[in-house]
Amino acid sequence: MKRTLACALLLLAVLTRGVAATPAAKGPEPLTVSHGEEIQLQDFAVAGKTTIFDFYSEFCPPCRAMAPLVKKLHEIRPDIAVVEVDINRPGVEGIDWKSPVAKEFQLDSIPHFKIYGPDGKLMVEGDPAREKLVGWLQSSLP
């Protein structure tokens, strides 16, 4: 039994050697992640792009109002990628303030934005991030 386990571990090590996580890429639509679970934002930041993390809940009227505008920014600005972070766990009705991701980022209002630069470093978050986002929208949309 010990030999079988040792062989399995050796095979696993050989198969995973040199395998790195696939870097996030900008798709045609914003990526939706989390669904209430804790998250490592850096895993979803798009290298070489400004990445906007939009923390939202489908039960949040301001979130629903902003969503089409943020999505449009993702579509028309090749230098910007949007990642939607759903704070609600599946099956939870209403804004899920007790979800692991809401607690992880100490959210007390949404929509909440975090903007990471093309280098993957946090540029701005909260109200200043929302102001930057609104400025981009005003300059990019007709």
C-alpha atoms as an extended CHARMM CRD file, in Angstrom:
* protein
*
       142  EXT
         1         1  MET       CA              0.0000000000        0.0000000000        0.0000000000  PROA      1               0.0000000000
         2         2  LYS       CA              2.8240000000        2.4130000000        0.8920000000  PROA      2               0.0000000000
         3         3  ARG       CA              4.5460000000        1.6550000000       -2.4010000000  PROA      3               0.0000000000
         4         4  THR       CA              1.3350000000        2.3240000000       -4.3670000000  PROA      4               0.0000000000
         5         5  LEU       CA              0.8810000000        5.6570000000       -2.5850000000  PROA      5               0.0000000000
         6         6  ALA       CA              4.5150000000        6.5990000000       -3.2090000000  PROA      6               0.0000000000
         7         7  CYS       CA              4.1510000000        5.7420000000       -6.9100000000  PROA      7               0.0000000000
         8         8  ALA       CA              0.9580000000        7.7820000000       -7.1740000000  PROA      8               0.0000000000
         9         9  LEU       CA              2.6250000000       10.7900000000       -5.5200000000  PROA      9               0.0000000000
        10        10  LEU       CA              5.6430000000       10.4830000000       -7.8100000000  PROA      10              0.0000000000
        11        11  LEU       CA              3.3970000000       10.2960000000      -10.8830000000  PROA      11              0.0000000000
        12        12  LEU       CA              1.4430000000       13.3440000000       -9.6990000000  PROA      12              0.0000000000
        13        13  ALA       CA              4.6810000000       15.2890000000       -9.1890000000  PROA      13              0.0000000000
        14        14  VAL       CA              5.9130000000       14.3700000000      -12.6800000000  PROA      14              0.0000000000
        15        15  LEU       CA              2.6040000000       15.2550000000      -14.3350000000  PROA      15              0.0000000000
        16        16  THR       CA              2.2710000000       18.6420000000      -12.6150000000  PROA      16              0.0000000000
        17        17  ARG       CA              5.9180000000       19.6600000000      -12.9000000000  PROA      17              0.0000000000
        18        18  GLY       CA              6.2320000000       22.9090000000      -14.7400000000  PROA      18              0.0000000000
        19        19  VAL       CA              2.4760000000       23.3820000000      -15.0000000000  PROA      19              0.0000000000
        20        20  ALA       CA              1.5490000000       26.9680000000      -14.1590000000  PROA      20              0.0000000000
        21        21  ALA       CA             -1.8690000000       28.4520000000      -13.6910000000  PROA      21              0.0000000000
        22        22  THR       CA             -3.3280000000       29.7670000000      -16.9160000000  PROA      22              0.0000000000
        23        23  PRO       CA             -3.1920000000       33.5620000000      -16.8410000000  PROA      23              0.0000000000
        24        24  ALA       CA             -6.5120000000       35.3540000000      -17.0180000000  PROA      24              0.0000000000
        25        25  ALA       CA             -7.4460000000       36.6510000000      -20.4540000000  PROA      25              0.0000000000
        26        26  LYS       CA             -9.9950000000       39.2180000000      -21.5220000000  PROA      26              0.0000000000
        27        27  GLY       CA            -13.0010000000       37.5720000000      -23.1150000000  PROA      27              0.0000000000
        28        28  PRO       CA            -15.8210000000       39.1660000000      -25.0880000000  PROA      28              0.0000000000
        29        29  GLU       CA            -17.9650000000       39.4280000000      -21.9260000000  PROA      29              0.0000000000
        30        30  PRO       CA            -16.9620000000       40.3100000000      -18.3760000000  PROA      30              0.0000000000
        31        31  LEU       CA            -15.9960000000       37.2270000000      -16.3870000000  PROA      31              0.0000000000
        32        32  THR       CA            -18.2450000000       36.4580000000      -13.3900000000  PROA      32              0.0000000000
        33        33  VAL       CA            -16.5040000000       34.8650000000      -10.4090000000  PROA      33              0.0000000000
        34        34  SER       CA            -16.8780000000       34.0480000000       -6.7030000000  PROA      34              0.0000000000
        35        35  HSD       CA            -20.6200000000       33.4170000000       -6.1810000000  PROA      35              0.0000000000
        36        36  GLY       CA            -20.1170000000       34.3400000000       -2.5280000000  PROA      36              0.0000000000
        37        37  GLU       CA            -16.9120000000       32.3900000000       -1.9570000000  PROA      37              0.0000000000
        38        38  GLU       CA            -13.5340000000       33.8770000000       -1.0000000000  PROA      38              0.0000000000
        39        39  ILE       CA            -11.4140000000       34.8050000000       -3.9810000000  PROA      39              0.0000000000
        40        40  GLN       CA             -7.8490000000       35.7320000000       -4.8870000000  PROA      40              0.0000000000
        41        41  LEU       CA             -8.3290000000       38.7500000000       -7.1490000000  PROA      41              0.0000000000
        42        42  GLN       CA             -4.8260000000       38.4300000000       -8.5960000000  PROA      42              0.0000000000
        43        43  ASP       CA             -5.8810000000       35.0970000000      -10.1130000000  PROA      43              0.0000000000
        44        44  PHE       CA             -8.3080000000       36.9990000000      -12.3430000000  PROA      44              0.0000000000
        45        45  ALA       CA             -6.3990000000       40.2110000000      -13.0810000000  PROA      45              0.0000000000
        46        46  VAL       CA             -5.6630000000       40.3490000000      -16.8130000000  PROA      46              0.0000000000
        47        47  ALA       CA             -1.9620000000       40.9390000000      -17.4470000000  PROA      47              0.0000000000
        48        48  GLY       CA             -1.3110000000       44.0090000000      -19.5680000000  PROA      48              0.0000000000
        49        49  LYS       CA             -4.8570000000       45.3450000000      -19.0610000000  PROA      49              0.0000000000
        50        50  THR       CA             -6.4510000000       47.5670000000      -16.4630000000  PROA      50              0.0000000000
        51        51  THR       CA             -8.7550000000       45.1890000000      -14.5840000000  PROA      51              0.0000000000
        52        52  ILE       CA            -11.8870000000       46.4750000000      -12.8660000000  PROA      52              0.0000000000
        53        53  PHE       CA            -13.3100000000       44.1970000000      -10.1790000000  PROA      53              0.0000000000
        54        54  ASP       CA            -17.0080000000       44.9610000000       -9.7490000000  PROA      54              0.0000000000
        55        55  PHE       CA            -18.3740000000       43.5590000000       -6.4700000000  PROA      55              0.0000000000
        56        56  TYR       CA            -22.1460000000       43.2430000000       -6.9100000000  PROA      56              0.0000000000
        57        57  SER       CA            -25.3500000000       41.4190000000       -6.0500000000  PROA      57              0.0000000000
        58        58  GLU       CA            -28.2570000000       40.8090000000       -8.3850000000  PROA      58              0.0000000000
        59        59  PHE       CA            -30.4560000000       42.0590000000       -5.5040000000  PROA      59              0.0000000000
        60        60  CYS       CA            -28.7710000000       45.4980000000       -5.5030000000  PROA      60              0.0000000000
        61        61  PRO       CA            -30.6250000000       48.1170000000       -7.6160000000  PROA      61              0.0000000000
        62        62  PRO       CA            -27.5600000000       50.3990000000       -8.0290000000  PROA      62              0.0000000000
        63        63  CYS       CA            -25.5170000000       47.3500000000       -9.0980000000  PROA      63              0.0000000000
        64        64  ARG       CA            -28.1090000000       46.4610000000      -11.7310000000  PROA      64              0.0000000000
        65        65  ALA       CA            -28.1260000000       50.0740000000      -12.9650000000  PROA      65              0.0000000000
        66        66  MET       CA            -24.3160000000       50.1750000000      -13.3100000000  PROA      66              0.0000000000
        67        67  ALA       CA            -23.9140000000       46.7020000000      -14.8380000000  PROA      67              0.0000000000
        68        68  PRO       CA            -24.7480000000       47.5880000000      -18.4740000000  PROA      68              0.0000000000
        69        69  LEU       CA            -22.4360000000       50.6000000000      -18.3770000000  PROA      69              0.0000000000
        70        70  VAL       CA            -19.5420000000       48.6370000000      -16.8900000000  PROA      70              0.0000000000
        71        71  LYS       CA            -20.1540000000       45.8510000000      -19.4320000000  PROA      71              0.0000000000
        72        72  LYS       CA            -20.1060000000       48.4120000000      -22.2640000000  PROA      72              0.0000000000
        73        73  LEU       CA            -16.7750000000       49.7730000000      -21.0080000000  PROA      73              0.0000000000
        74        74  HSD       CA            -15.3810000000       46.2130000000      -21.1150000000  PROA      74              0.0000000000
        75        75  GLU       CA            -16.6290000000       45.8520000000      -24.7010000000  PROA      75              0.0000000000
        76        76  ILE       CA            -15.3870000000       49.1470000000      -26.1510000000  PROA      76              0.0000000000
        77        77  ARG       CA            -12.0840000000       49.6380000000      -24.3310000000  PROA      77              0.0000000000
        78        78  PRO       CA             -9.4780000000       47.0630000000      -25.3930000000  PROA      78              0.0000000000
        79        79  ASP       CA             -7.2170000000       48.1960000000      -22.5370000000  PROA      79              0.0000000000
        80        80  ILE       CA             -9.8350000000       47.4580000000      -19.8290000000  PROA      80              0.0000000000
        81        81  ALA       CA            -11.1180000000       44.1030000000      -18.5820000000  PROA      81              0.0000000000
        82        82  VAL       CA            -14.0280000000       43.7730000000      -16.1790000000  PROA      82              0.0000000000
        83        83  VAL       CA            -14.4050000000       40.9490000000      -13.6760000000  PROA      83              0.0000000000
        84        84  GLU       CA            -17.7540000000       40.7580000000      -11.9050000000  PROA      84              0.0000000000
        85        85  VAL       CA            -17.4780000000       39.4700000000       -8.3300000000  PROA      85              0.0000000000
        86        86  ASP       CA            -20.8790000000       38.1090000000       -7.3040000000  PROA      86              0.0000000000
        87        87  ILE       CA            -21.0500000000       38.4200000000       -3.5130000000  PROA      87              0.0000000000
        88        88  ASN       CA            -24.1380000000       36.2050000000       -3.1930000000  PROA      88              0.0000000000
        89        89  ARG       CA            -23.8950000000       32.5440000000       -2.3650000000  PROA      89              0.0000000000
        90        90  PRO       CA            -26.2330000000       30.3570000000       -4.4430000000  PROA      90              0.0000000000
        91        91  GLY       CA            -29.7610000000       30.3070000000       -3.0320000000  PROA      91              0.0000000000
        92        92  VAL       CA            -29.3890000000       33.3910000000       -0.8520000000  PROA      92              0.0000000000
        93        93  GLU       CA            -32.1340000000       35.9450000000       -1.4840000000  PROA      93              0.0000000000
        94        94  GLY       CA            -31.2370000000       39.5880000000       -0.8940000000  PROA      94              0.0000000000
        95        95  ILE       CA            -27.7620000000       41.0900000000       -0.6350000000  PROA      95              0.0000000000
        96        96  ASP       CA            -25.5560000000       38.4680000000        1.0240000000  PROA      96              0.0000000000
        97        97  TRP       CA            -23.5540000000       40.6060000000        3.4590000000  PROA      97              0.0000000000
        98        98  LYS       CA            -22.5910000000       37.4570000000        5.4010000000  PROA      98              0.0000000000
        99        99  SER       CA            -20.9900000000       35.6860000000        2.4290000000  PROA      99              0.0000000000
       100       100  PRO       CA            -17.3250000000       34.7390000000        2.7220000000  PROA      100             0.0000000000
       101       101  VAL       CA            -16.3260000000       37.1830000000       -0.0480000000  PROA      101             0.0000000000
       102       102  ALA       CA            -18.2840000000       40.0840000000        1.5100000000  PROA      102             0.0000000000
       103       103  LYS       CA            -16.5280000000       39.4080000000        4.8140000000  PROA      103             0.0000000000
       104       104  GLU       CA            -13.1260000000       38.9060000000        3.1470000000  PROA      104             0.0000000000
       105       105  PHE       CA            -13.2540000000       42.3870000000        1.5870000000  PROA      105             0.0000000000
       106       106  GLN       CA            -15.2120000000       43.9460000000        4.4790000000  PROA      106             0.0000000000
       107       107  LEU       CA            -17.9450000000       45.1410000000        2.1350000000  PROA      107             0.0000000000
       108       108  ASP       CA            -20.6370000000       47.3510000000        3.6120000000  PROA      108             0.0000000000
       109       109  SER       CA            -21.8860000000       48.8790000000        0.3650000000  PROA      109             0.0000000000
       110       110  ILE       CA            -22.0910000000       47.8110000000       -3.2610000000  PROA      110             0.0000000000
       111       111  PRO       CA            -21.3860000000       48.2400000000       -6.0420000000  PROA      111             0.0000000000
       112       112  HSD       CA            -17.8040000000       48.3220000000       -4.8450000000  PROA      112             0.0000000000
       113       113  PHE       CA            -14.9460000000       48.6130000000       -7.3200000000  PROA      113             0.0000000000
       114       114  LYS       CA            -11.2500000000       47.7440000000       -7.1700000000  PROA      114             0.0000000000
       115       115  ILE       CA             -9.0920000000       48.7420000000      -10.1270000000  PROA      115             0.0000000000
       116       116  TYR       CA             -5.7900000000       47.0070000000      -10.8160000000  PROA      116             0.0000000000
       117       117  GLY       CA             -3.2860000000       48.4140000000      -13.2940000000  PROA      117             0.0000000000
       118       118  PRO       CA             -1.7900000000       46.5390000000      -16.2490000000  PROA      118             0.0000000000
       119       119  ASP       CA              1.0730000000       45.5730000000      -13.9110000000  PROA      119             0.0000000000
       120       120  GLY       CA             -1.3560000000       43.7320000000      -11.6090000000  PROA      120             0.0000000000
       121       121  LYS       CA             -1.0310000000       46.2060000000       -8.7330000000  PROA      121             0.0000000000
       122       122  LEU       CA             -3.9980000000       47.8190000000       -7.0080000000  PROA      122             0.0000000000
       123       123  MET       CA             -4.4350000000       51.3630000000       -8.3270000000  PROA      123             0.0000000000
       124       124  VAL       CA             -7.5670000000       52.4930000000       -6.5280000000  PROA      124             0.0000000000
       125       125  GLU       CA            -10.6830000000       51.1580000000       -4.7870000000  PROA      125             0.0000000000
       126       126  GLY       CA            -13.9670000000       52.2730000000       -3.2710000000  PROA      126             0.0000000000
       127       127  ASP       CA            -15.2680000000       55.7840000000       -3.9940000000  PROA      127             0.0000000000
       128       128  PRO       CA            -12.1240000000       56.8970000000       -5.8820000000  PROA      128             0.0000000000
       129       129  ALA       CA            -12.4170000000       53.7990000000       -8.0900000000  PROA      129             0.0000000000
       130       130  ARG       CA            -16.0740000000       54.5750000000       -8.8040000000  PROA      130             0.0000000000
       131       131  GLU       CA            -15.1030000000       58.1650000000       -9.7450000000  PROA      131             0.0000000000
       132       132  LYS       CA            -12.3990000000       56.8820000000      -12.1080000000  PROA      132             0.0000000000
       133       133  LEU       CA            -14.8620000000       54.4370000000      -13.6460000000  PROA      133             0.0000000000
       134       134  VAL       CA            -17.4540000000       57.1890000000      -14.1770000000  PROA      134             0.0000000000
       135       135  GLY       CA            -14.7690000000       59.3410000000      -15.8330000000  PROA      135             0.0000000000
       136       136  TRP       CA            -13.8650000000       56.5250000000      -18.2150000000  PROA      136             0.0000000000
       137       137  LEU       CA            -17.5350000000       56.0120000000      -19.0180000000  PROA      137             0.0000000000
       138       138  GLN       CA            -18.0590000000       59.7120000000      -19.7410000000  PROA      138             0.0000000000
       139       139  SER       CA            -15.0290000000       59.8660000000      -22.0350000000  PROA      139             0.0000000000
       140       140  SER       CA            -15.6990000000       56.5410000000      -23.8000000000  PROA      140             0.0000000000
       141       141  LEU       CA            -19.4330000000       56.4640000000      -24.3860000000  PROA      141             0.0000000000
       142       142  PRO       CA            -21.1850000000       58.6470000000      -26.9520000000  PROA      142             0.0000000000
